[in-house]
Structure formats: C-alpha cells, structure tokens
C-alpha cells in the first residue's frame, strides 16, 4: 500500500498542486518523474528477483538432430 501511495498518489497530488499554482509543466514533470521512479522501484524490488525461466530439458535444443 505504501508503494502505491508513493508511486501514484503523491506524484498525482504534486501534479495537481503545481497545476493549481500555475505551474503545469513542473507538475507534469514531477508526476512523470515520480511515476517513472515508482515503476523502476517495483521492477527492481519485485519483478527482477523472480526466476521466470522454464524447466531444464524442455524445448528445442540446437544440438538435437531429431
């Protein structure tokens, strides 16, 4: 839940805040940077460590002549 707040909600609120103050480009930049860093964090912490390889011995090998 903390990751969702940090990666989506906080950059969205910062975007809204800067836009209402008259700085829409800064708000969009803060949102893009926050959201992008959130995606990188989720990939680095949750997706990267997963072992998503297939089982050994399954599939076509190049040295098989059958």
N, CA, C, O and CB atoms as a CASP TS submission, in Angstrom:
PFRMAT TS
TARGET T0000
AUTHOR 0000-0000-0000
METHOD Language model
MODEL 1
PARENT N/A
ATOM      1  N   UNK     1       0.825  -1.185   0.000  1.00  0.00           N
ATOM      2  CA  UNK     1       0.000   0.000   0.000  1.00  0.00           C
ATOM      3  C   UNK     1       0.874   1.256   0.000  1.00  0.00           C
ATOM      4  O   UNK     1       0.549   2.254  -0.642  1.00  0.00           O
ATOM      5  CB  UNK     1      -0.941  -0.006   1.207  1.00  0.00           C
ATOM      6  N   UNK     2       1.981   1.186   0.726  1.00  0.00           N
ATOM      7  CA  UNK     2       2.894   2.325   0.773  1.00  0.00           C
ATOM      8  C   UNK     2       3.504   2.601  -0.597  1.00  0.00           C
ATOM      9  O   UNK     2       3.724   3.757  -0.959  1.00  0.00           O
ATOM     10  CB  UNK     2       4.000   2.077   1.798  1.00  0.00           C
ATOM     11  N   UNK     3       3.773   1.558  -1.347  1.00  0.00           N
ATOM     12  CA  UNK     3       4.323   1.735  -2.694  1.00  0.00           C
ATOM     13  C   UNK     3       3.318   2.432  -3.602  1.00  0.00           C
ATOM     14  O   UNK     3       3.695   3.298  -4.391  1.00  0.00           O
ATOM     15  CB  UNK     3       4.726   0.380  -3.295  1.00  0.00           C
ATOM     16  N   UNK     4       2.051   2.067  -3.500  1.00  0.00           N
ATOM     17  CA  UNK     4       1.009   2.717  -4.305  1.00  0.00           C
ATOM     18  C   UNK     4       0.912   4.194  -3.946  1.00  0.00           C
ATOM     19  O   UNK     4       0.801   5.047  -4.826  1.00  0.00           O
ATOM     20  CB  UNK     4      -0.359   2.024  -4.096  1.00  0.00           C
ATOM     21  N   UNK     5       0.954   4.487  -2.666  1.00  0.00           N
ATOM     22  CA  UNK     5       0.887   5.887  -2.234  1.00  0.00           C
ATOM     23  C   UNK     5       2.090   6.659  -2.751  1.00  0.00           C
ATOM     24  O   UNK     5       1.943   7.767  -3.268  1.00  0.00           O
ATOM     25  CB  UNK     5       0.816   5.983  -0.697  1.00  0.00           C
ATOM     26  N   UNK     6       3.277   6.083  -2.616  1.00  0.00           N
ATOM     27  CA  UNK     6       4.495   6.799  -3.011  1.00  0.00           C
ATOM     28  C   UNK     6       4.648   6.902  -4.518  1.00  0.00           C
ATOM     29  O   UNK     6       5.197   7.889  -5.007  1.00  0.00           O
ATOM     30  CB  UNK     6       5.709   6.116  -2.430  1.00  0.00           C
ATOM     31  N   UNK     7       4.178   5.913  -5.269  1.00  0.00           N
ATOM     32  CA  UNK     7       4.420   5.896  -6.710  1.00  0.00           C
ATOM     33  C   UNK     7       3.299   6.525  -7.529  1.00  0.00           C
ATOM     34  O   UNK     7       3.547   6.992  -8.641  1.00  0.00           O
ATOM     35  CB  UNK     7       4.626   4.489  -7.163  1.00  0.00           C
ATOM     36  N   UNK     8       2.076   6.549  -7.012  1.00  0.00           N
ATOM     37  CA  UNK     8       0.951   7.037  -7.806  1.00  0.00           C
ATOM     38  C   UNK     8       0.273   8.243  -7.167  1.00  0.00           C
ATOM     39  O   UNK     8       0.087   9.271  -7.819  1.00  0.00           O
ATOM     40  CB  UNK     8      -0.061   5.929  -8.006  1.00  0.00           C
ATOM     41  N   UNK     9      -0.091   8.124  -5.913  1.00  0.00           N
ATOM     42  CA  UNK     9      -0.902   9.168  -5.280  1.00  0.00           C
ATOM     43  C   UNK     9      -0.093  10.433  -5.019  1.00  0.00           C
ATOM     44  O   UNK     9      -0.555  11.526  -5.345  1.00  0.00           O
ATOM     45  CB  UNK     9      -1.492   8.655  -3.971  1.00  0.00           C
ATOM     46  N   UNK    10       1.092  10.318  -4.446  1.00  0.00           N
ATOM     47  CA  UNK    10       1.882  11.524  -4.151  1.00  0.00           C
ATOM     48  C   UNK    10       2.283  12.303  -5.406  1.00  0.00           C
ATOM     49  O   UNK    10       2.145  13.526  -5.416  1.00  0.00           O
ATOM     50  CB  UNK    10       3.131  11.140  -3.383  1.00  0.00           C
ATOM     51  N   UNK    11       2.771  11.649  -6.464  1.00  0.00           N
ATOM     52  CA  UNK    11       3.057  12.420  -7.681  1.00  0.00           C
ATOM     53  C   UNK    11       1.806  13.042  -8.290  1.00  0.00           C
ATOM     54  O   UNK    11       1.868  14.136  -8.852  1.00  0.00           O
ATOM     55  CB  UNK    11       3.729  11.532  -8.708  1.00  0.00           C
ATOM     56  N   UNK    12       0.678  12.358  -8.185  1.00  0.00           N
ATOM     57  CA  UNK    12      -0.575  12.920  -8.690  1.00  0.00           C
ATOM     58  C   UNK    12      -1.000  14.151  -7.912  1.00  0.00           C
ATOM     59  O   UNK    12      -1.445  15.138  -8.499  1.00  0.00           O
ATOM     60  CB  UNK    12      -1.674  11.880  -8.636  1.00  0.00           C
ATOM     61  N   UNK    13      -0.865  14.100  -6.603  1.00  0.00           N
ATOM     62  CA  UNK    13      -1.191  15.277  -5.784  1.00  0.00           C
ATOM     63  C   UNK    13      -0.224  16.422  -6.039  1.00  0.00           C
ATOM     64  O   UNK    13      -0.626  17.586  -6.050  1.00  0.00           O
ATOM     65  CB  UNK    13      -1.179  14.914  -4.301  1.00  0.00           C
ATOM     66  N   UNK    14       1.043  16.102  -6.241  1.00  0.00           N
ATOM     67  CA  UNK    14       2.017  17.145  -6.558  1.00  0.00           C
ATOM     68  C   UNK    14       1.701  17.773  -7.908  1.00  0.00           C
ATOM     69  O   UNK    14       1.823  18.987  -8.067  1.00  0.00           O
ATOM     70  CB  UNK    14       3.447  16.572  -6.556  1.00  0.00           C
ATOM     71  N   UNK    15       1.300  16.971  -8.876  1.00  0.00           N
ATOM     72  CA  UNK    15       0.902  17.482 -10.184  1.00  0.00           C
ATOM     73  C   UNK    15      -0.285  18.426 -10.042  1.00  0.00           C
ATOM     74  O   UNK    15      -0.281  19.519 -10.607  1.00  0.00           O
ATOM     75  CB  UNK    15       0.556  16.323 -11.138  1.00  0.00           C
ATOM     76  N   UNK    16      -1.287  18.015  -9.301  1.00  0.00           N
ATOM     77  CA  UNK    16      -2.460  18.859  -9.079  1.00  0.00           C
ATOM     78  C   UNK    16      -2.069  20.159  -8.377  1.00  0.00           C
ATOM     79  O   UNK    16      -2.525  21.236  -8.761  1.00  0.00           O
ATOM     80  CB  UNK    16      -3.516  18.104  -8.251  1.00  0.00           C
ATOM     81  N   UNK    17      -1.237  20.059  -7.366  1.00  0.00           N
ATOM     82  CA  UNK    17      -0.830  21.245  -6.612  1.00  0.00           C
ATOM     83  C   UNK    17      -0.069  22.244  -7.467  1.00  0.00           C
ATOM     84  O   UNK    17      -0.369  23.438  -7.442  1.00  0.00           O
ATOM     85  CB  UNK    17       0.019  20.841  -5.432  1.00  0.00           C
ATOM     86  N   UNK    18       0.893  21.780  -8.208  1.00  0.00           N
ATOM     87  CA  UNK    18       1.647  22.690  -9.074  1.00  0.00           C
ATOM     88  C   UNK    18       0.768  23.262 -10.187  1.00  0.00           C
ATOM     89  O   UNK    18       0.930  24.419 -10.573  1.00  0.00           O
ATOM     90  CB  UNK    18       2.853  21.966  -9.682  1.00  0.00           C
ATOM     91  N   UNK    19      -0.146  22.466 -10.696  1.00  0.00           N
ATOM     92  CA  UNK    19      -1.031  22.957 -11.753  1.00  0.00           C
ATOM     93  C   UNK    19      -1.964  24.043 -11.236  1.00  0.00           C
ATOM     94  O   UNK    19      -2.217  25.017 -11.944  1.00  0.00           O
ATOM     95  CB  UNK    19      -1.846  21.809 -12.340  1.00  0.00           C
ATOM     96  N   UNK    20      -2.474  23.902 -10.035  1.00  0.00           N
ATOM     97  CA  UNK    20      -3.357  24.931  -9.479  1.00  0.00           C
ATOM     98  C   UNK    20      -2.584  26.194  -9.111  1.00  0.00           C
ATOM     99  O   UNK    20      -3.161  27.280  -9.054  1.00  0.00           O
ATOM    100  CB  UNK    20      -4.087  24.393  -8.250  1.00  0.00           C
ATOM    101  N   UNK    21      -1.302  26.061  -8.864  1.00  0.00           N
ATOM    102  CA  UNK    21      -0.480  27.236  -8.582  1.00  0.00           C
ATOM    103  C   UNK    21      -0.029  27.943  -9.856  1.00  0.00           C
ATOM    104  O   UNK    21       0.581  29.010  -9.791  1.00  0.00           O
ATOM    105  CB  UNK    21       0.731  26.837  -7.761  1.00  0.00           C
ATOM    106  N   UNK    22      -0.322  27.359 -11.004  1.00  0.00           N
ATOM    107  CA  UNK    22       0.039  27.972 -12.271  1.00  0.00           C
ATOM    108  C   UNK    22       1.317  27.455 -12.886  1.00  0.00           C
ATOM    109  O   UNK    22       1.884  28.094 -13.772  1.00  0.00           O
ATOM    110  CB  UNK    22       0.155  29.415 -12.091  1.00  0.00           C
ATOM    111  N   UNK    23       1.780  26.304 -12.427  1.00  0.00           N
ATOM    112  CA  UNK    23       2.997  25.689 -12.963  1.00  0.00           C
ATOM    113  C   UNK    23       2.680  24.298 -13.511  1.00  0.00           C
ATOM    114  O   UNK    23       3.119  23.298 -12.942  1.00  0.00           O
ATOM    115  CB  UNK    23       4.098  25.606 -11.871  1.00  0.00           C
ATOM    116  N   UNK    24       1.926  24.222 -14.607  1.00  0.00           N
ATOM    117  CA  UNK    24       1.534  22.885 -15.088  1.00  0.00           C
ATOM    118  C   UNK    24       2.698  22.053 -15.603  1.00  0.00           C
ATOM    119  O   UNK    24       2.666  20.828 -15.487  1.00  0.00           O
ATOM    120  CB  UNK    24       0.514  23.020 -16.178  1.00  0.00           C
ATOM    121  N   UNK    25       3.729  22.681 -16.172  1.00  0.00           N
ATOM    122  CA  UNK    25       4.875  21.918 -16.683  1.00  0.00           C
ATOM    123  C   UNK    25       5.663  21.288 -15.543  1.00  0.00           C
ATOM    124  O   UNK    25       6.130  20.155 -15.655  1.00  0.00           O
ATOM    125  CB  UNK    25       5.794  22.821 -17.519  1.00  0.00           C
ATOM    126  N   UNK    26       5.809  22.022 -14.454  1.00  0.00           N
ATOM    127  CA  UNK    26       6.516  21.455 -13.296  1.00  0.00           C
ATOM    128  C   UNK    26       5.706  20.305 -12.700  1.00  0.00           C
ATOM    129  O   UNK    26       6.258  19.272 -12.322  1.00  0.00           O
ATOM    130  CB  UNK    26       6.776  22.546 -12.219  1.00  0.00           C
ATOM    131  N   UNK    27       4.392  20.501 -12.622  1.00  0.00           N
ATOM    132  CA  UNK    27       3.529  19.435 -12.114  1.00  0.00           C
ATOM    133  C   UNK    27       3.610  18.179 -12.949  1.00  0.00           C
ATOM    134  O   UNK    27       3.690  17.073 -12.412  1.00  0.00           O
ATOM    135  CB  UNK    27       2.106  19.904 -12.056  1.00  0.00           C
ATOM    136  N   UNK    28       3.588  18.343 -14.269  1.00  0.00           N
ATOM    137  CA  UNK    28       3.693  17.179 -15.150  1.00  0.00           C
ATOM    138  C   UNK    28       5.051  16.502 -15.018  1.00  0.00           C
ATOM    139  O   UNK    28       5.143  15.274 -15.051  1.00  0.00           O
ATOM    140  CB  UNK    28       3.456  17.589 -16.602  1.00  0.00           C
ATOM    141  N   UNK    29       6.105  17.300 -14.868  1.00  0.00           N
ATOM    142  CA  UNK    29       7.438  16.731 -14.686  1.00  0.00           C
ATOM    143  C   UNK    29       7.566  15.964 -13.383  1.00  0.00           C
ATOM    144  O   UNK    29       8.154  14.883 -13.341  1.00  0.00           O
ATOM    145  CB  UNK    29       8.477  17.821 -14.734  1.00  0.00           C
ATOM    146  N   UNK    30       7.011  16.533 -12.317  1.00  0.00           N
ATOM    147  CA  UNK    30       7.053  15.850 -11.014  1.00  0.00           C
ATOM    148  C   UNK    30       6.261  14.552 -11.090  1.00  0.00           C
ATOM    149  O   UNK    30       6.690  13.530 -10.556  1.00  0.00           O
ATOM    150  CB  UNK    30       6.489  16.764  -9.885  1.00  0.00           C
ATOM    151  N   UNK    31       5.097  14.588 -11.757  1.00  0.00           N
ATOM    152  CA  UNK    31       4.294  13.383 -11.871  1.00  0.00           C
ATOM    153  C   UNK    31       5.031  12.316 -12.683  1.00  0.00           C
ATOM    154  O   UNK    31       5.083  11.156 -12.273  1.00  0.00           O
ATOM    155  CB  UNK    31       2.941  13.705 -12.515  1.00  0.00           C
ATOM    156  N   UNK    32       5.594  12.693 -13.813  1.00  0.00           N
ATOM    157  CA  UNK    32       6.301  11.726 -14.660  1.00  0.00           C
ATOM    158  C   UNK    32       7.509  11.143 -13.942  1.00  0.00           C
ATOM    159  O   UNK    32       7.752   9.939 -14.011  1.00  0.00           O
ATOM    160  CB  UNK    32       6.741  12.385 -15.971  1.00  0.00           C
ATOM    161  N   UNK    33       8.261  11.982 -13.259  1.00  0.00           N
ATOM    162  CA  UNK    33       9.431  11.503 -12.528  1.00  0.00           C
ATOM    163  C   UNK    33       9.021  10.573 -11.384  1.00  0.00           C
ATOM    164  O   UNK    33       9.624   9.515 -11.200  1.00  0.00           O
ATOM    165  CB  UNK    33      10.241  12.689 -11.983  1.00  0.00           C
ATOM    166  N   UNK    34       8.014  10.956 -10.626  1.00  0.00           N
ATOM    167  CA  UNK    34       7.562  10.121  -9.518  1.00  0.00           C
ATOM    168  C   UNK    34       6.993   8.799  -9.980  1.00  0.00           C
ATOM    169  O   UNK    34       7.297   7.750  -9.411  1.00  0.00           O
ATOM    170  CB  UNK    34       6.533  10.851  -8.711  1.00  0.00           C
ATOM    171  N   UNK    35       6.161   8.847 -11.020  1.00  0.00           N
ATOM    172  CA  UNK    35       5.575   7.618 -11.549  1.00  0.00           C
ATOM    173  C   UNK    35       6.657   6.726 -12.159  1.00  0.00           C
ATOM    174  O   UNK    35       6.651   5.513 -11.949  1.00  0.00           O
ATOM    175  CB  UNK    35       4.495   7.944 -12.598  1.00  0.00           C
ATOM    176  N   UNK    36       7.580   7.318 -12.910  1.00  0.00           N
ATOM    177  CA  UNK    36       8.664   6.541 -13.514  1.00  0.00           C
ATOM    178  C   UNK    36       9.551   5.891 -12.474  1.00  0.00           C
ATOM    179  O   UNK    36       9.922   4.726 -12.616  1.00  0.00           O
ATOM    180  CB  UNK    36       9.500   7.421 -14.410  1.00  0.00           C
ATOM    181  N   UNK    37       9.894   6.624 -11.439  1.00  0.00           N
ATOM    182  CA  UNK    37      10.707   6.038 -10.376  1.00  0.00           C
ATOM    183  C   UNK    37       9.945   4.937  -9.644  1.00  0.00           C
ATOM    184  O   UNK    37      10.542   3.957  -9.200  1.00  0.00           O
ATOM    185  CB  UNK    37      11.150   7.118  -9.387  1.00  0.00           C
ATOM    186  N   UNK    38       8.644   5.095  -9.520  1.00  0.00           N
ATOM    187  CA  UNK    38       7.830   4.046  -8.911  1.00  0.00           C
ATOM    188  C   UNK    38       7.857   2.768  -9.730  1.00  0.00           C
ATOM    189  O   UNK    38       7.967   1.674  -9.176  1.00  0.00           O
ATOM    190  CB  UNK    38       6.399   4.520  -8.745  1.00  0.00           C
ATOM    191  N   UNK    39       7.757   2.900 -11.048  1.00  0.00           N
ATOM    192  CA  UNK    39       7.811   1.730 -11.929  1.00  0.00           C
ATOM    193  C   UNK    39       9.176   1.055 -11.834  1.00  0.00           C
ATOM    194  O   UNK    39       9.260  -0.172 -11.774  1.00  0.00           O
ATOM    195  CB  UNK    39       7.515   2.135 -13.391  1.00  0.00           C
ATOM    196  N   UNK    40      10.237   1.845 -11.820  1.00  0.00           N
ATOM    197  CA  UNK    40      11.586   1.279 -11.702  1.00  0.00           C
ATOM    198  C   UNK    40      11.751   0.585 -10.360  1.00  0.00           C
ATOM    199  O   UNK    40      12.344  -0.492 -10.298  1.00  0.00           O
ATOM    200  CB  UNK    40      12.658   2.377 -11.870  1.00  0.00           C
ATOM    201  N   UNK    41      11.243   1.172  -9.289  1.00  0.00           N
ATOM    202  CA  UNK    41      11.339   0.563  -7.959  1.00  0.00           C
ATOM    203  C   UNK    41      10.588  -0.767  -7.911  1.00  0.00           C
ATOM    204  O   UNK    41      11.099  -1.755  -7.385  1.00  0.00           O
ATOM    205  CB  UNK    41      10.785   1.522  -6.889  1.00  0.00           C
ATOM    206  N   UNK    42       9.367  -0.786  -8.466  1.00  0.00           N
ATOM    207  CA  UNK    42       8.586  -2.027  -8.467  1.00  0.00           C
ATOM    208  C   UNK    42       9.301  -3.099  -9.270  1.00  0.00           C
ATOM    209  O   UNK    42       9.353  -4.256  -8.853  1.00  0.00           O
ATOM    210  CB  UNK    42       7.177  -1.787  -9.038  1.00  0.00           C
ATOM    211  N   UNK    43       9.855  -2.724 -10.426  1.00  0.00           N
ATOM    212  CA  UNK    43      10.601  -3.707 -11.220  1.00  0.00           C
ATOM    213  C   UNK    43      11.812  -4.209 -10.435  1.00  0.00           C
ATOM    214  O   UNK    43      12.051  -5.416 -10.379  1.00  0.00           O
ATOM    215  CB  UNK    43      11.052  -3.092 -12.571  1.00  0.00           C
ATOM    216  N   UNK    44      12.576  -3.306  -9.831  1.00  0.00           N
ATOM    217  CA  UNK    44      13.819  -3.675  -9.163  1.00  0.00           C
ATOM    218  C   UNK    44      13.567  -4.547  -7.935  1.00  0.00           C
ATOM    219  O   UNK    44      14.300  -5.506  -7.696  1.00  0.00           O
ATOM    220  CB  UNK    44      14.587  -2.425  -8.761  1.00  0.00           C
ATOM    221  N   UNK    45      12.547  -4.225  -7.164  1.00  0.00           N
ATOM    222  CA  UNK    45      12.315  -4.940  -5.909  1.00  0.00           C
ATOM    223  C   UNK    45      11.453  -6.188  -6.062  1.00  0.00           C
ATOM    224  O   UNK    45      11.662  -7.168  -5.347  1.00  0.00           O
ATOM    225  CB  UNK    45      11.673  -4.020  -4.923  1.00  0.00           C
ATOM    226  N   UNK    46      10.482  -6.172  -6.984  1.00  0.00           N
ATOM    227  CA  UNK    46       9.529  -7.280  -7.041  1.00  0.00           C
ATOM    228  C   UNK    46       9.674  -8.143  -8.275  1.00  0.00           C
ATOM    229  O   UNK    46       9.550  -9.364  -8.172  1.00  0.00           O
ATOM    230  CB  UNK    46       8.141  -6.753  -6.979  1.00  0.00           C
ATOM    231  N   UNK    47       9.930  -7.572  -9.431  1.00  0.00           N
ATOM    232  CA  UNK    47       9.927  -8.349 -10.667  1.00  0.00           C
ATOM    233  C   UNK    47      11.301  -8.921 -10.980  1.00  0.00           C
ATOM    234  O   UNK    47      11.405 -10.082 -11.376  1.00  0.00           O
ATOM    235  CB  UNK    47       9.452  -7.490 -11.823  1.00  0.00           C
ATOM    236  N   UNK    48      12.353  -8.137 -10.812  1.00  0.00           N
ATOM    237  CA  UNK    48      13.707  -8.575 -11.159  1.00  0.00           C
ATOM    238  C   UNK    48      14.139  -9.833 -10.419  1.00  0.00           C
ATOM    239  O   UNK    48      14.756 -10.701 -11.036  1.00  0.00           O
ATOM    240  CB  UNK    48      14.687  -7.470 -10.874  1.00  0.00           C
ATOM    241  N   UNK    49      13.846  -9.979  -9.116  1.00  0.00           N
ATOM    242  CA  UNK    49      14.318 -11.190  -8.415  1.00  0.00           C
ATOM    243  C   UNK    49      13.586 -12.472  -8.808  1.00  0.00           C
ATOM    244  O   UNK    49      14.037 -13.555  -8.437  1.00  0.00           O
ATOM    245  CB  UNK    49      14.182 -10.995  -6.935  1.00  0.00           C
ATOM    246  N   UNK    50      12.474 -12.394  -9.545  1.00  0.00           N
ATOM    247  CA  UNK    50      11.727 -13.595  -9.896  1.00  0.00           C
ATOM    248  C   UNK    50      12.513 -14.455 -10.881  1.00  0.00           C
ATOM    249  O   UNK    50      13.129 -13.947 -11.818  1.00  0.00           O
ATOM    250  CB  UNK    50      10.364 -13.222 -10.487  1.00  0.00           C
ATOM    251  N   UNK    51      12.481 -15.736 -10.657  1.00  0.00           N
ATOM    252  CA  UNK    51      13.116 -16.675 -11.576  1.00  0.00           C
ATOM    253  C   UNK    51      12.038 -17.144 -12.548  1.00  0.00           C
ATOM    254  O   UNK    51      11.246 -18.030 -12.226  1.00  0.00           O
ATOM    255  CB  UNK    51      13.779 -17.893 -10.809  1.00  0.00           C
ATOM    256  N   UNK    52      12.011 -16.554 -13.725  1.00  0.00           N
ATOM    257  CA  UNK    52      10.949 -16.861 -14.679  1.00  0.00           C
ATOM    258  C   UNK    52      11.474 -17.660 -15.874  1.00  0.00           C
ATOM    259  O   UNK    52      11.015 -17.480 -17.002  1.00  0.00           O
ATOM    260  CB  UNK    52      10.293 -15.573 -15.164  1.00  0.00           C
ATOM    261  N   UNK    53      12.426 -18.532 -15.616  1.00  0.00           N
ATOM    262  CA  UNK    53      12.946 -19.407 -16.666  1.00  0.00           C
ATOM    263  C   UNK    53      12.132 -20.691 -16.697  1.00  0.00           C
ATOM    264  O   UNK    53      11.499 -21.062 -15.708  1.00  0.00           O
ATOM    265  CB  UNK    53      14.452 -19.717 -16.442  1.00  0.00           C
ATOM    266  N   UNK    54      12.155 -21.348 -17.811  1.00  0.00           N
ATOM    267  CA  UNK    54      11.443 -22.615 -17.948  1.00  0.00           C
ATOM    268  C   UNK    54      12.215 -23.746 -17.296  1.00  0.00           C
ATOM    269  O   UNK    54      13.359 -23.569 -16.880  1.00  0.00           O
ATOM    270  CB  UNK    54      11.193 -22.932 -19.417  1.00  0.00           C
ATOM    271  N   UNK    55      11.593 -24.894 -17.210  1.00  0.00           N
ATOM    272  CA  UNK    55      12.284 -26.050 -16.627  1.00  0.00           C
ATOM    273  C   UNK    55      13.404 -26.530 -17.543  1.00  0.00           C
ATOM    274  O   UNK    55      13.364 -26.315 -18.755  1.00  0.00           O
ATOM    275  CB  UNK    55      11.292 -27.195 -16.361  1.00  0.00           C
ATOM    276  N   UNK    56      14.383 -27.169 -16.963  1.00  0.00           N
ATOM    277  CA  UNK    56      15.527 -27.691 -17.718  1.00  0.00           C
ATOM    278  C   UNK    56      15.080 -28.866 -18.584  1.00  0.00           C
ATOM    279  O   UNK    56      14.240 -29.665 -18.169  1.00  0.00           O
ATOM    280  CB  UNK    56      16.672 -28.127 -16.758  1.00  0.00           C
ATOM    281  N   UNK    57      15.641 -28.969 -19.781  1.00  0.00           N
ATOM    282  CA  UNK    57      15.384 -30.097 -20.648  1.00  0.00           C
ATOM    283  C   UNK    57      14.138 -29.976 -21.500  1.00  0.00           C
ATOM    284  O   UNK    57      13.844 -30.883 -22.278  1.00  0.00           O
ATOM    285  CB  UNK    57      15.290 -31.305 -19.843  1.00  0.00           C
ATOM    286  N   UNK    58      13.412 -28.908 -21.382  1.00  0.00           N
ATOM    287  CA  UNK    58      12.199 -28.729 -22.170  1.00  0.00           C
ATOM    288  C   UNK    58      12.484 -27.732 -23.277  1.00  0.00           C
ATOM    289  O   UNK    58      13.136 -26.714 -23.047  1.00  0.00           O
ATOM    290  CB  UNK    58      11.014 -28.253 -21.284  1.00  0.00           C
ATOM    291  N   UNK    59      12.009 -28.012 -24.451  1.00  0.00           N
ATOM    292  CA  UNK    59      12.220 -27.099 -25.562  1.00  0.00           C
ATOM    293  C   UNK    59      13.219 -27.688 -26.543  1.00  0.00           C
ATOM    294  O   UNK    59      13.855 -28.708 -26.279  1.00  0.00           O
ATOM    295  CB  UNK    59      12.705 -25.736 -25.058  1.00  0.00           C
ATOM    296  N   UNK    60      13.338 -27.019 -27.685  1.00  0.00           N
ATOM    297  CA  UNK    60      14.258 -27.490 -28.706  1.00  0.00           C
ATOM    298  C   UNK    60      15.668 -27.028 -28.435  1.00  0.00           C
ATOM    299  O   UNK    60      15.905 -25.852 -28.160  1.00  0.00           O
ATOM    300  CB  UNK    60      13.818 -27.024 -30.068  1.00  0.00           C
ATOM    301  N   UNK    61      16.587 -27.936 -28.513  1.00  0.00           N
ATOM    302  CA  UNK    61      17.990 -27.561 -28.356  1.00  0.00           C
ATOM    303  C   UNK    61      18.653 -27.599 -29.726  1.00  0.00           C
ATOM    304  O   UNK    61      18.190 -28.303 -30.624  1.00  0.00           O
ATOM    305  CB  UNK    61      18.724 -28.509 -27.350  1.00  0.00           C
ATOM    306  N   UNK    62      19.683 -26.881 -29.880  1.00  0.00           N
ATOM    307  CA  UNK    62      20.353 -26.773 -31.160  1.00  0.00           C
ATOM    308  C   UNK    62      21.156 -28.022 -31.507  1.00  0.00           C
ATOM    309  O   UNK    62      21.383 -28.288 -32.687  1.00  0.00           O
ATOM    310  CB  UNK    62      21.252 -25.573 -31.161  1.00  0.00           C
ATOM    311  N   UNK    63      21.591 -28.794 -30.515  1.00  0.00           N
ATOM    312  CA  UNK    63      22.406 -29.966 -30.800  1.00  0.00           C
ATOM    313  C   UNK    63      21.563 -31.213 -31.024  1.00  0.00           C
ATOM    314  O   UNK    63      22.114 -32.276 -31.310  1.00  0.00           O
ATOM    315  CB  UNK    63      23.380 -30.205 -29.672  1.00  0.00           C
ATOM    316  N   UNK    64      20.269 -31.116 -30.906  1.00  0.00           N
ATOM    317  CA  UNK    64      19.382 -32.252 -31.168  1.00  0.00           C
ATOM    318  C   UNK    64      19.146 -32.399 -32.671  1.00  0.00           C
ATOM    319  O   UNK    64      18.785 -31.432 -33.341  1.00  0.00           O
ATOM    320  CB  UNK    64      18.033 -32.076 -30.424  1.00  0.00           C
ATOM    321  N   UNK    65      19.352 -33.617 -33.205  1.00  0.00           N
ATOM    322  CA  UNK    65      19.204 -33.832 -34.647  1.00  0.00           C
ATOM    323  C   UNK    65      17.966 -34.660 -34.967  1.00  0.00           C
ATOM    324  O   UNK    65      17.922 -35.290 -36.023  1.00  0.00           O
ATOM    325  CB  UNK    65      20.445 -34.519 -35.210  1.00  0.00           C
ATOM    326  N   UNK    66      16.976 -34.684 -34.110  1.00  0.00           N
ATOM    327  CA  UNK    66      15.782 -35.491 -34.341  1.00  0.00           C
ATOM    328  C   UNK    66      14.837 -34.827 -35.245  1.00  0.00           C
ATOM    329  O   UNK    66      13.777 -35.377 -35.542  1.00  0.00           O
ATOM    330  CB  UNK    66      15.101 -35.806 -33.076  1.00  0.00           C
TER
END
